[in-house]
Amino acid sequence: MTDPAVLYKNQSAEQIFRGGEINVAKKRYADAVKQFEALDALYPFSQYDEQAQLNLMYAYYQNDDVASAAATAMRFIRLYPRSDRVDYAYYMKGLADFEQDRGWVQRYFPGDLSQRDPGTTRQAFDDFDQLIKLFPNSPYAPDARQRMIYLRNLFAGYELHIATYYLRRGAYVAAVNRSLYIIQHYDGTPQVQEALGIMVTSYRALGLTAAASQTVQILQLNYPHGPVLKNLAKLK
C-alpha cells in the first residue's frame, strides 16, 4: 500500500484539504482518510490542521476504523482543548469507543449486547458523561444523554445476566449480592424489578423468609402490577 504522503506530495495543503472534503461529501471515506492523513504528514502545522483532524476522525468512523477515530478524537482534545469544536471530538470519541467494543460482526449482525462484557462501552459512557459535564449546552449533549441511558440499561442488563446465572447454579448468596449491586448502581433501570425478584427467590431458597417478605413488600410498593410480582405469587 502506497504511503498517502507519497501520493499527495506534489499537492499544496489547500489542495489536499479540499480534496478530502470533497471525498467526505461524496462518502468516499477511504479516499478522504488517505488525504487527511497525507495532510497531517506533509503539513502538520497548516491552517487546515484543526478542521482536518475533525474531518479525519469522522472519515475514520464512517470507514469502520473506529479505533483510529477514537485515537484521533483523543489527539484533538489534547491539541485543541480550547477549540469551539472540541465538544464534537468528545462526542465522536464516545461513538467510536462504543462501536469499538461491538466489533464488525456485532455491528452488522446485532444480538443481545447485554449478554457481553461491556468492555470499552464503559469508556464510551465516561466520554459522553464528560461531554455533558463540560459542555451541557452542546448540540451533541441531548444525543449523548440518550446514549448514556441506553448504556446504563445495557450495563444493568449485563449484571442481571450474571445474577440469573448464579441463581440457576444455586449460588444464592452470589445472586443476592449481584442483584443488590444492580439496585445500588442502576436505580431506575428496568432490570431493578427483576433483580428484586431474584433476591426473593434466593432468600426463599436460603430459608431467609423475613428478608424475602421485605423484598416482596418493596416490589409491591414500587411494581404493584409488574410481571415479577405475579410470577413470584405463582411460585409460592
Secondary structure as UniProt FT lines:
FT   HELIX           4..7
FT   TURN            8..10
FT   HELIX           13..25
FT   TURN            26..27
FT   HELIX           29..42
FT   TURN            44..45
FT   TURN            47..48
FT   HELIX           49..62
FT   TURN            63..64
FT   HELIX           66..79
FT   TURN            81..82
FT   TURN            84..85
FT   HELIX           86..108
FT   HELIX           113..115
FT   TURN            119..120
FT   HELIX           121..134
FT   TURN            136..137
FT   TURN            139..140
FT   HELIX           141..168
FT   TURN            169..170
FT   HELIX           172..185
FT   TURN            187..188
FT   HELIX           191..205
FT   TURN            206..207
FT   HELIX           209..222
FT   TURN            224..225
FT   HELIX           227..235
//
